[in-house]
Amino acid sequence: MPQFHLYKNSNKTTRKTYPYLLDIQSNLLSDIRTTIVVPLMPNRLAESYTISKLNPVVQIKNEKFTVMTQNLAGIDRNILGESVNDLSHYRSEIFAAIDFVLSGI
């Protein structure tokens, strides 16, 4: 599963709030059963939860989504299904947000 690929959230409980999951784990770890994902929230729902450096905004088709970096999680790869988009062009912003979570800078 390629890094920065986007997947539809298959969890019925959370998919209304987080319709997409972004795989952020390195491709070098593709043999591991789990992967690290970050949920994406529609921008209209996320405005009160965001810090610009922590939560980059990405565009998918004609809608903006907020990357909820503070909610990253490890999940079983089998949950993800098929990739629906590649967000690698947001690589710098996503790495900066992850660095901010880990180092505070």
Jmol script that loads the backbone (N, CA, C; Angstrom):
load data "model"
ATOM      1  N   MET A   1       0.845  -1.173   0.000  1.00  0.00           N
ATOM      2  CA  MET A   1       0.000   0.000   0.000  1.00  0.00           C
ATOM      3  C   MET A   1       0.889   1.234   0.000  1.00  0.00           C
ATOM      4  N   PRO A   2       0.800   1.997  -1.023  1.00  0.00           N
ATOM      5  CA  PRO A   2       1.692   3.154  -1.160  1.00  0.00           C
ATOM      6  C   PRO A   2       1.429   4.257  -0.129  1.00  0.00           C
ATOM      7  N   GLN A   3       2.515   4.854   0.312  1.00  0.00           N
ATOM      8  CA  GLN A   3       2.430   5.979   1.233  1.00  0.00           C
ATOM      9  C   GLN A   3       1.684   7.125   0.561  1.00  0.00           C
ATOM     10  N   PHE A   4       0.856   7.794   1.340  1.00  0.00           N
ATOM     11  CA  PHE A   4       0.047   8.942   0.929  1.00  0.00           C
ATOM     12  C   PHE A   4      -1.112   8.573   0.012  1.00  0.00           C
ATOM     13  N   HIS A   5      -1.470   7.287  -0.011  1.00  0.00           N
ATOM     14  CA  HIS A   5      -2.676   6.913  -0.742  1.00  0.00           C
ATOM     15  C   HIS A   5      -3.869   7.017   0.192  1.00  0.00           C
ATOM     16  N   LEU A   6      -4.993   7.341  -0.400  1.00  0.00           N
ATOM     17  CA  LEU A   6      -6.219   7.625   0.325  1.00  0.00           C
ATOM     18  C   LEU A   6      -7.188   6.462   0.156  1.00  0.00           C
ATOM     19  N   TYR A   7      -7.915   6.155   1.228  1.00  0.00           N
ATOM     20  CA  TYR A   7      -8.869   5.045   1.235  1.00  0.00           C
ATOM     21  C   TYR A   7     -10.179   5.509   1.852  1.00  0.00           C
ATOM     22  N   LYS A   8     -11.289   4.968   1.373  1.00  0.00           N
ATOM     23  CA  LYS A   8     -12.575   5.252   2.000  1.00  0.00           C
ATOM     24  C   LYS A   8     -12.613   4.568   3.357  1.00  0.00           C
ATOM     25  N   ASN A   9     -13.175   5.262   4.327  1.00  0.00           N
ATOM     26  CA  ASN A   9     -13.323   4.716   5.672  1.00  0.00           C
ATOM     27  C   ASN A   9     -14.478   3.713   5.662  1.00  0.00           C
ATOM     28  N   SER A  10     -14.199   2.469   5.980  1.00  0.00           N
ATOM     29  CA  SER A  10     -15.232   1.427   5.961  1.00  0.00           C
ATOM     30  C   SER A  10     -15.947   1.269   7.306  1.00  0.00           C
ATOM     31  N   ASN A  11     -15.524   2.016   8.319  1.00  0.00           N
ATOM     32  CA  ASN A  11     -16.133   1.925   9.642  1.00  0.00           C
ATOM     33  C   ASN A  11     -17.432   2.731   9.680  1.00  0.00           C
ATOM     34  N   LYS A  12     -18.556   2.047   9.856  1.00  0.00           N
ATOM     35  CA  LYS A  12     -19.869   2.705   9.844  1.00  0.00           C
ATOM     36  C   LYS A  12     -20.005   3.756  10.942  1.00  0.00           C
ATOM     37  N   THR A  13     -19.352   3.545  12.062  1.00  0.00           N
ATOM     38  CA  THR A  13     -19.460   4.454  13.197  1.00  0.00           C
ATOM     39  C   THR A  13     -18.753   5.784  12.951  1.00  0.00           C
ATOM     40  N   THR A  14     -17.631   5.759  12.241  1.00  0.00           N
ATOM     41  CA  THR A  14     -16.818   6.977  12.097  1.00  0.00           C
ATOM     42  C   THR A  14     -16.808   7.583  10.698  1.00  0.00           C
ATOM     43  N   ARG A  15     -17.330   6.896   9.701  1.00  0.00           N
ATOM     44  CA  ARG A  15     -17.142   7.376   8.328  1.00  0.00           C
ATOM     45  C   ARG A  15     -17.883   8.664   7.982  1.00  0.00           C
ATOM     46  N   LYS A  16     -18.909   9.023   8.738  1.00  0.00           N
ATOM     47  CA  LYS A  16     -19.585  10.294   8.467  1.00  0.00           C
ATOM     48  C   LYS A  16     -18.673  11.467   8.850  1.00  0.00           C
ATOM     49  N   THR A  17     -17.988  11.329   9.975  1.00  0.00           N
ATOM     50  CA  THR A  17     -17.056  12.360  10.440  1.00  0.00           C
ATOM     51  C   THR A  17     -15.733  12.289   9.699  1.00  0.00           C
ATOM     52  N   TYR A  18     -15.262  11.063   9.453  1.00  0.00           N
ATOM     53  CA  TYR A  18     -13.979  10.830   8.786  1.00  0.00           C
ATOM     54  C   TYR A  18     -14.196   9.943   7.556  1.00  0.00           C
ATOM     55  N   PRO A  19     -14.604  10.506   6.438  1.00  0.00           N
ATOM     56  CA  PRO A  19     -14.904   9.677   5.262  1.00  0.00           C
ATOM     57  C   PRO A  19     -13.687   9.028   4.609  1.00  0.00           C
ATOM     58  N   TYR A  20     -12.495   9.558   4.887  1.00  0.00           N
ATOM     59  CA  TYR A  20     -11.284   9.015   4.269  1.00  0.00           C
ATOM     60  C   TYR A  20     -10.198   8.766   5.314  1.00  0.00           C
ATOM     61  N   LEU A  21      -9.340   7.780   5.002  1.00  0.00           N
ATOM     62  CA  LEU A  21      -8.149   7.493   5.797  1.00  0.00           C
ATOM     63  C   LEU A  21      -6.939   7.592   4.883  1.00  0.00           C
ATOM     64  N   LEU A  22      -5.924   8.303   5.337  1.00  0.00           N
ATOM     65  CA  LEU A  22      -4.701   8.507   4.566  1.00  0.00           C
ATOM     66  C   LEU A  22      -3.591   7.637   5.141  1.00  0.00           C
ATOM     67  N   ASP A  23      -3.040   6.751   4.323  1.00  0.00           N
ATOM     68  CA  ASP A  23      -1.937   5.879   4.745  1.00  0.00           C
ATOM     69  C   ASP A  23      -0.649   6.699   4.713  1.00  0.00           C
ATOM     70  N   ILE A  24       0.010   6.829   5.874  1.00  0.00           N
ATOM     71  CA  ILE A  24       1.231   7.638   5.936  1.00  0.00           C
ATOM     72  C   ILE A  24       2.481   6.806   6.190  1.00  0.00           C
ATOM     73  N   GLN A  25       2.319   5.499   6.330  1.00  0.00           N
ATOM     74  CA  GLN A  25       3.464   4.642   6.645  1.00  0.00           C
ATOM     75  C   GLN A  25       4.379   4.466   5.436  1.00  0.00           C
ATOM     76  N   SER A  26       5.670   4.388   5.693  1.00  0.00           N
ATOM     77  CA  SER A  26       6.671   4.208   4.641  1.00  0.00           C
ATOM     78  C   SER A  26       6.425   2.927   3.850  1.00  0.00           C
ATOM     79  N   ASN A  27       6.665   3.003   2.549  1.00  0.00           N
ATOM     80  CA  ASN A  27       6.553   1.834   1.676  1.00  0.00           C
ATOM     81  C   ASN A  27       7.536   0.732   2.075  1.00  0.00           C
ATOM     82  N   LEU A  28       8.624   1.097   2.749  1.00  0.00           N
ATOM     83  CA  LEU A  28       9.614   0.107   3.177  1.00  0.00           C
ATOM     84  C   LEU A  28       9.050  -0.871   4.207  1.00  0.00           C
ATOM     85  N   LEU A  29       7.933  -0.502   4.825  1.00  0.00           N
ATOM     86  CA  LEU A  29       7.317  -1.351   5.846  1.00  0.00           C
ATOM     87  C   LEU A  29       6.058  -2.046   5.327  1.00  0.00           C
ATOM     88  N   SER A  30       5.983  -2.240   4.040  1.00  0.00           N
ATOM     89  CA  SER A  30       4.769  -2.802   3.439  1.00  0.00           C
ATOM     90  C   SER A  30       4.512  -4.259   3.810  1.00  0.00           C
ATOM     91  N   ASP A  31       5.507  -4.960   4.336  1.00  0.00           N
ATOM     92  CA  ASP A  31       5.309  -6.358   4.737  1.00  0.00           C
ATOM     93  C   ASP A  31       4.691  -6.492   6.132  1.00  0.00           C
ATOM     94  N   ILE A  32       4.607  -5.397   6.856  1.00  0.00           N
ATOM     95  CA  ILE A  32       4.000  -5.414   8.190  1.00  0.00           C
ATOM     96  C   ILE A  32       2.477  -5.441   8.027  1.00  0.00           C
ATOM     97  N   ARG A  33       1.803  -6.210   8.883  1.00  0.00           N
ATOM     98  CA  ARG A  33       0.350  -6.368   8.769  1.00  0.00           C
ATOM     99  C   ARG A  33      -0.422  -5.074   9.054  1.00  0.00           C
ATOM    100  N   THR A  34       0.159  -4.190   9.861  1.00  0.00           N
ATOM    101  CA  THR A  34      -0.524  -2.946  10.205  1.00  0.00           C
ATOM    102  C   THR A  34       0.083  -1.775   9.444  1.00  0.00           C
ATOM    103  N   THR A  35      -0.665  -0.691   9.407  1.00  0.00           N
ATOM    104  CA  THR A  35      -0.171   0.539   8.806  1.00  0.00           C
ATOM    105  C   THR A  35      -0.687   1.721   9.622  1.00  0.00           C
ATOM    106  N   ILE A  36      -0.041   2.860   9.476  1.00  0.00           N
ATOM    107  CA  ILE A  36      -0.450   4.064  10.199  1.00  0.00           C
ATOM    108  C   ILE A  36      -1.277   4.931   9.259  1.00  0.00           C
ATOM    109  N   VAL A  37      -2.450   5.337   9.746  1.00  0.00           N
ATOM    110  CA  VAL A  37      -3.339   6.176   8.943  1.00  0.00           C
ATOM    111  C   VAL A  37      -3.692   7.446   9.705  1.00  0.00           C
ATOM    112  N   VAL A  38      -4.074   8.463   8.941  1.00  0.00           N
ATOM    113  CA  VAL A  38      -4.583   9.709   9.494  1.00  0.00           C
ATOM    114  C   VAL A  38      -5.966   9.929   8.887  1.00  0.00           C
ATOM    115  N   PRO A  39      -6.979  10.173   9.719  1.00  0.00           N
ATOM    116  CA  PRO A  39      -8.309  10.414   9.166  1.00  0.00           C
ATOM    117  C   PRO A  39      -8.424  11.819   8.578  1.00  0.00           C
ATOM    118  N   LEU A  40      -9.258  11.930   7.554  1.00  0.00           N
ATOM    119  CA  LEU A  40      -9.565  13.228   6.954  1.00  0.00           C
ATOM    120  C   LEU A  40     -11.008  13.584   7.277  1.00  0.00           C
ATOM    121  N   MET A  41     -11.217  14.836   7.655  1.00  0.00           N
ATOM    122  CA  MET A  41     -12.538  15.329   8.029  1.00  0.00           C
ATOM    123  C   MET A  41     -12.956  16.410   7.035  1.00  0.00           C
ATOM    124  N   PRO A  42     -14.219  16.419   6.606  1.00  0.00           N
ATOM    125  CA  PRO A  42     -14.659  17.510   5.734  1.00  0.00           C
ATOM    126  C   PRO A  42     -14.365  18.855   6.397  1.00  0.00           C
ATOM    127  N   ASN A  43     -13.868  19.781   5.617  1.00  0.00           N
ATOM    128  CA  ASN A  43     -13.466  21.086   6.141  1.00  0.00           C
ATOM    129  C   ASN A  43     -14.586  21.768   6.918  1.00  0.00           C
ATOM    130  N   ARG A  44     -15.805  21.635   6.443  1.00  0.00           N
ATOM    131  CA  ARG A  44     -16.939  22.308   7.093  1.00  0.00           C
ATOM    132  C   ARG A  44     -17.167  21.803   8.521  1.00  0.00           C
ATOM    133  N   LEU A  45     -16.741  20.578   8.816  1.00  0.00           N
ATOM    134  CA  LEU A  45     -16.885  20.021  10.165  1.00  0.00           C
ATOM    135  C   LEU A  45     -15.661  20.281  11.033  1.00  0.00           C
ATOM    136  N   ALA A  46     -14.533  20.527  10.415  1.00  0.00           N
ATOM    137  CA  ALA A  46     -13.256  20.570  11.132  1.00  0.00           C
ATOM    138  C   ALA A  46     -12.818  21.948  11.591  1.00  0.00           C
ATOM    139  N   GLU A  47     -13.461  22.991  11.157  1.00  0.00           N
ATOM    140  CA  GLU A  47     -12.953  24.346  11.396  1.00  0.00           C
ATOM    141  C   GLU A  47     -12.639  24.647  12.856  1.00  0.00           C
ATOM    142  N   SER A  48     -13.454  24.184  13.787  1.00  0.00           N
ATOM    143  CA  SER A  48     -13.206  24.500  15.199  1.00  0.00           C
ATOM    144  C   SER A  48     -12.138  23.607  15.834  1.00  0.00           C
ATOM    145  N   TYR A  49     -11.686  22.576  15.121  1.00  0.00           N
ATOM    146  CA  TYR A  49     -10.703  21.635  15.659  1.00  0.00           C
ATOM    147  C   TYR A  49      -9.292  21.864  15.133  1.00  0.00           C
ATOM    148  N   THR A  50      -9.085  22.831  14.288  1.00  0.00           N
ATOM    149  CA  THR A  50      -7.833  22.874  13.540  1.00  0.00           C
ATOM    150  C   THR A  50      -6.813  23.880  14.050  1.00  0.00           C
ATOM    151  N   ILE A  51      -5.566  23.495  13.853  1.00  0.00           N
ATOM    152  CA  ILE A  51      -4.401  24.351  14.023  1.00  0.00           C
ATOM    153  C   ILE A  51      -3.692  24.264  12.676  1.00  0.00           C
ATOM    154  N   SER A  52      -3.449  25.371  12.028  1.00  0.00           N
ATOM    155  CA  SER A  52      -2.991  25.342  10.631  1.00  0.00           C
ATOM    156  C   SER A  52      -1.766  24.459  10.390  1.00  0.00           C
ATOM    157  N   LYS A  53      -0.782  24.502  11.264  1.00  0.00           N
ATOM    158  CA  LYS A  53       0.427  23.696  11.055  1.00  0.00           C
ATOM    159  C   LYS A  53       0.176  22.208  11.313  1.00  0.00           C
ATOM    160  N   LEU A  54      -0.756  21.914  12.195  1.00  0.00           N
ATOM    161  CA  LEU A  54      -1.081  20.542  12.566  1.00  0.00           C
ATOM    162  C   LEU A  54      -2.057  19.890  11.592  1.00  0.00           C
ATOM    163  N   ASN A  55      -2.920  20.701  10.999  1.00  0.00           N
ATOM    164  CA  ASN A  55      -4.020  20.180  10.193  1.00  0.00           C
ATOM    165  C   ASN A  55      -4.047  20.779   8.791  1.00  0.00           C
ATOM    166  N   PRO A  56      -3.193  20.274   7.897  1.00  0.00           N
ATOM    167  CA  PRO A  56      -3.229  20.796   6.532  1.00  0.00           C
ATOM    168  C   PRO A  56      -4.567  20.491   5.857  1.00  0.00           C
ATOM    169  N   VAL A  57      -4.917  21.338   4.927  1.00  0.00           N
ATOM    170  CA  VAL A  57      -6.150  21.160   4.154  1.00  0.00           C
ATOM    171  C   VAL A  57      -5.779  20.629   2.780  1.00  0.00           C
ATOM    172  N   VAL A  58      -6.493  19.593   2.351  1.00  0.00           N
ATOM    173  CA  VAL A  58      -6.261  18.987   1.040  1.00  0.00           C
ATOM    174  C   VAL A  58      -7.559  19.037   0.241  1.00  0.00           C
ATOM    175  N   GLN A  59      -7.414  19.019  -1.056  1.00  0.00           N
ATOM    176  CA  GLN A  59      -8.594  19.024  -1.919  1.00  0.00           C
ATOM    177  C   GLN A  59      -8.731  17.666  -2.591  1.00  0.00           C
ATOM    178  N   ILE A  60      -9.939  17.110  -2.498  1.00  0.00           N
ATOM    179  CA  ILE A  60     -10.268  15.846  -3.150  1.00  0.00           C
ATOM    180  C   ILE A  60     -11.490  16.116  -4.005  1.00  0.00           C
ATOM    181  N   LYS A  61     -11.292  16.000  -5.304  1.00  0.00           N
ATOM    182  CA  LYS A  61     -12.315  16.384  -6.281  1.00  0.00           C
ATOM    183  C   LYS A  61     -12.650  17.846  -6.031  1.00  0.00           C
ATOM    184  N   ASN A  62     -13.892  18.178  -5.702  1.00  0.00           N
ATOM    185  CA  ASN A  62     -14.263  19.582  -5.497  1.00  0.00           C
ATOM    186  C   ASN A  62     -14.494  19.930  -4.035  1.00  0.00           C
ATOM    187  N   GLU A  63     -14.030  19.085  -3.129  1.00  0.00           N
ATOM    188  CA  GLU A  63     -14.267  19.316  -1.707  1.00  0.00           C
ATOM    189  C   GLU A  63     -12.950  19.384  -0.935  1.00  0.00           C
ATOM    190  N   LYS A  64     -12.925  20.265   0.067  1.00  0.00           N
ATOM    191  CA  LYS A  64     -11.741  20.395   0.916  1.00  0.00           C
ATOM    192  C   LYS A  64     -11.912  19.554   2.177  1.00  0.00           C
ATOM    193  N   PHE A  65     -10.795  18.921   2.572  1.00  0.00           N
ATOM    194  CA  PHE A  65     -10.767  18.080   3.762  1.00  0.00           C
ATOM    195  C   PHE A  65      -9.590  18.490   4.634  1.00  0.00           C
ATOM    196  N   THR A  66      -9.760  18.343   5.937  1.00  0.00           N
ATOM    197  CA  THR A  66      -8.712  18.643   6.893  1.00  0.00           C
ATOM    198  C   THR A  66      -8.055  17.345   7.339  1.00  0.00           C
ATOM    199  N   VAL A  67      -6.734  17.319   7.287  1.00  0.00           N
ATOM    200  CA  VAL A  67      -5.969  16.162   7.741  1.00  0.00           C
ATOM    201  C   VAL A  67      -5.883  16.254   9.268  1.00  0.00           C
ATOM    202  N   MET A  68      -6.504  15.304   9.954  1.00  0.00           N
ATOM    203  CA  MET A  68      -6.579  15.324  11.419  1.00  0.00           C
ATOM    204  C   MET A  68      -5.387  14.562  12.005  1.00  0.00           C
ATOM    205  N   THR A  69      -4.221  15.158  11.867  1.00  0.00           N
ATOM    206  CA  THR A  69      -2.955  14.518  12.225  1.00  0.00           C
ATOM    207  C   THR A  69      -2.930  14.042  13.673  1.00  0.00           C
ATOM    208  N   GLN A  70      -3.544  14.784  14.567  1.00  0.00           N
ATOM    209  CA  GLN A  70      -3.545  14.415  15.983  1.00  0.00           C
ATOM    210  C   GLN A  70      -4.329  13.129  16.256  1.00  0.00           C
ATOM    211  N   ASN A  71      -5.071  12.637  15.266  1.00  0.00           N
ATOM    212  CA  ASN A  71      -5.859  11.412  15.424  1.00  0.00           C
ATOM    213  C   ASN A  71      -5.254  10.221  14.689  1.00  0.00           C
ATOM    214  N   LEU A  72      -3.957  10.276  14.392  1.00  0.00           N
ATOM    215  CA  LEU A  72      -3.353   9.153  13.663  1.00  0.00           C
ATOM    216  C   LEU A  72      -3.474   7.872  14.471  1.00  0.00           C
ATOM    217  N   ALA A  73      -3.550   6.746  13.744  1.00  0.00           N
ATOM    218  CA  ALA A  73      -3.755   5.449  14.395  1.00  0.00           C
ATOM    219  C   ALA A  73      -3.143   4.331  13.570  1.00  0.00           C
ATOM    220  N   GLY A  74      -2.839   3.241  14.233  1.00  0.00           N
ATOM    221  CA  GLY A  74      -2.390   2.038  13.546  1.00  0.00           C
ATOM    222  C   GLY A  74      -3.577   1.114  13.336  1.00  0.00           C
ATOM    223  N   ILE A  75      -3.729   0.605  12.113  1.00  0.00           N
ATOM    224  CA  ILE A  75      -4.835  -0.308  11.816  1.00  0.00           C
ATOM    225  C   ILE A  75      -4.330  -1.467  10.958  1.00  0.00           C
ATOM    226  N   ASP A  76      -5.112  -2.512  10.888  1.00  0.00           N
ATOM    227  CA  ASP A  76      -4.805  -3.646  10.028  1.00  0.00           C
ATOM    228  C   ASP A  76      -4.992  -3.224   8.570  1.00  0.00           C
ATOM    229  N   ARG A  77      -4.047  -3.539   7.724  1.00  0.00           N
ATOM    230  CA  ARG A  77      -4.110  -3.163   6.310  1.00  0.00           C
ATOM    231  C   ARG A  77      -5.353  -3.693   5.600  1.00  0.00           C
ATOM    232  N   ASN A  78      -5.847  -4.840   6.038  1.00  0.00           N
ATOM    233  CA  ASN A  78      -7.006  -5.449   5.389  1.00  0.00           C
ATOM    234  C   ASN A  78      -8.256  -4.584   5.462  1.00  0.00           C
ATOM    235  N   ILE A  79      -8.296  -3.672   6.402  1.00  0.00           N
ATOM    236  CA  ILE A  79      -9.451  -2.790   6.573  1.00  0.00           C
ATOM    237  C   ILE A  79      -9.544  -1.767   5.439  1.00  0.00           C
ATOM    238  N   LEU A  80      -8.428  -1.428   4.825  1.00  0.00           N
ATOM    239  CA  LEU A  80      -8.389  -0.299   3.897  1.00  0.00           C
ATOM    240  C   LEU A  80      -9.047  -0.528   2.539  1.00  0.00           C
ATOM    241  N   GLY A  81      -8.941  -1.674   1.971  1.00  0.00           N
ATOM    242  CA  GLY A  81      -9.534  -1.887   0.649  1.00  0.00           C
ATOM    243  C   GLY A  81      -8.711  -1.244  -0.453  1.00  0.00           C
ATOM    244  N   GLU A  82      -9.403  -0.727  -1.474  1.00  0.00           N
ATOM    245  CA  GLU A  82      -8.744  -0.145  -2.646  1.00  0.00           C
ATOM    246  C   GLU A  82      -8.442   1.342  -2.457  1.00  0.00           C
ATOM    247  N   SER A  83      -7.303   1.762  -2.959  1.00  0.00           N
ATOM    248  CA  SER A  83      -6.928   3.178  -2.945  1.00  0.00           C
ATOM    249  C   SER A  83      -7.870   3.965  -3.855  1.00  0.00           C
ATOM    250  N   VAL A  84      -8.294   5.153  -3.384  1.00  0.00           N
ATOM    251  CA  VAL A  84      -9.182   5.991  -4.189  1.00  0.00           C
ATOM    252  C   VAL A  84      -8.508   7.266  -4.683  1.00  0.00           C
ATOM    253  N   ASN A  85      -7.318   7.572  -4.149  1.00  0.00           N
ATOM    254  CA  ASN A  85      -6.625   8.789  -4.573  1.00  0.00           C
ATOM    255  C   ASN A  85      -5.182   8.743  -4.058  1.00  0.00           C
ATOM    256  N   ASP A  86      -4.340   9.540  -4.670  1.00  0.00           N
ATOM    257  CA  ASP A  86      -2.938   9.668  -4.273  1.00  0.00           C
ATOM    258  C   ASP A  86      -2.714  11.111  -3.840  1.00  0.00           C
ATOM    259  N   LEU A  87      -2.361  11.313  -2.584  1.00  0.00           N
ATOM    260  CA  LEU A  87      -2.142  12.667  -2.061  1.00  0.00           C
ATOM    261  C   LEU A  87      -0.666  12.974  -1.856  1.00  0.00           C
ATOM    262  N   SER A  88       0.204  12.295  -2.585  1.00  0.00           N
ATOM    263  CA  SER A  88       1.646  12.508  -2.407  1.00  0.00           C
ATOM    264  C   SER A  88       2.073  13.929  -2.764  1.00  0.00           C
ATOM    265  N   HIS A  89       1.281  14.657  -3.524  1.00  0.00           N
ATOM    266  CA  HIS A  89       1.628  16.054  -3.824  1.00  0.00           C
ATOM    267  C   HIS A  89       1.464  16.955  -2.587  1.00  0.00           C
ATOM    268  N   TYR A  90       0.869  16.433  -1.510  1.00  0.00           N
ATOM    269  CA  TYR A  90       0.772  17.149  -0.234  1.00  0.00           C
ATOM    270  C   TYR A  90       1.815  16.646   0.769  1.00  0.00           C
ATOM    271  N   ARG A  91       2.779  15.904   0.292  1.00  0.00           N
ATOM    272  CA  ARG A  91       3.791  15.258   1.127  1.00  0.00           C
ATOM    273  C   ARG A  91       4.448  16.223   2.130  1.00  0.00           C
ATOM    274  N   SER A  92       4.900  17.365   1.673  1.00  0.00           N
ATOM    275  CA  SER A  92       5.597  18.320   2.554  1.00  0.00           C
ATOM    276  C   SER A  92       4.711  18.791   3.698  1.00  0.00           C
ATOM    277  N   GLU A  93       3.465  19.135   3.395  1.00  0.00           N
ATOM    278  CA  GLU A  93       2.541  19.615   4.419  1.00  0.00           C
ATOM    279  C   GLU A  93       2.212  18.520   5.432  1.00  0.00           C
ATOM    280  N   ILE A  94       2.044  17.295   4.937  1.00  0.00           N
ATOM    281  CA  ILE A  94       1.706  16.181   5.822  1.00  0.00           C
ATOM    282  C   ILE A  94       2.886  15.842   6.729  1.00  0.00           C
ATOM    283  N   PHE A  95       4.093  15.778   6.173  1.00  0.00           N
ATOM    284  CA  PHE A  95       5.276  15.512   7.000  1.00  0.00           C
ATOM    285  C   PHE A  95       5.492  16.618   8.035  1.00  0.00           C
ATOM    286  N   ALA A  96       5.254  17.859   7.660  1.00  0.00           N
ATOM    287  CA  ALA A  96       5.395  18.966   8.613  1.00  0.00           C
ATOM    288  C   ALA A  96       4.402  18.812   9.765  1.00  0.00           C
ATOM    289  N   ALA A  97       3.190  18.378   9.464  1.00  0.00           N
ATOM    290  CA  ALA A  97       2.175  18.177  10.503  1.00  0.00           C
ATOM    291  C   ALA A  97       2.560  17.028  11.434  1.00  0.00           C
ATOM    292  N   ILE A  98       3.078  15.939  10.870  1.00  0.00           N
ATOM    293  CA  ILE A  98       3.519  14.802  11.689  1.00  0.00           C
ATOM    294  C   ILE A  98       4.689  15.223  12.579  1.00  0.00           C
ATOM    295  N   ASP A  99       5.618  15.975  12.021  1.00  0.00           N
ATOM    296  CA  ASP A  99       6.752  16.477  12.796  1.00  0.00           C
ATOM    297  C   ASP A  99       6.269  17.374  13.938  1.00  0.00           C
ATOM    298  N   PHE A 100       5.251  18.178  13.668  1.00  0.00           N
ATOM    299  CA  PHE A 100       4.691  19.060  14.691  1.00  0.00           C
ATOM    300  C   PHE A 100       4.087  18.247  15.838  1.00  0.00           C
ATOM    301  N   VAL A 101       3.412  17.142  15.522  1.00  0.00           N
ATOM    302  CA  VAL A 101       2.855  16.264  16.557  1.00  0.00           C
ATOM    303  C   VAL A 101       3.970  15.678  17.421  1.00  0.00           C
ATOM    304  N   LEU A 102       5.045  15.253  16.785  1.00  0.00           N
ATOM    305  CA  LEU A 102       6.119  14.564  17.502  1.00  0.00           C
ATOM    306  C   LEU A 102       7.086  15.494  18.224  1.00  0.00           C
ATOM    307  N   SER A 103       7.389  16.637  17.614  1.00  0.00           N
ATOM    308  CA  SER A 103       8.418  17.509  18.193  1.00  0.00           C
ATOM    309  C   SER A 103       7.888  18.845  18.712  1.00  0.00           C
ATOM    310  N   GLY A 104       6.687  19.204  18.294  1.00  0.00           N
ATOM    311  CA  GLY A 104       6.135  20.491  18.709  1.00  0.00           C
ATOM    312  C   GLY A 104       6.692  21.671  17.934  1.00  0.00           C
ATOM    313  N   ILE A 105       7.482  21.384  16.904  1.00  0.00           N
ATOM    314  CA  ILE A 105       8.073  22.457  16.103  1.00  0.00           C
ATOM    315  C   ILE A 105       7.510  22.410  14.698  1.00  0.00           C
TER     316      ILE A 105
END
end "model"
wireframe off; spacefill off
backbone 0.3
color backbone group
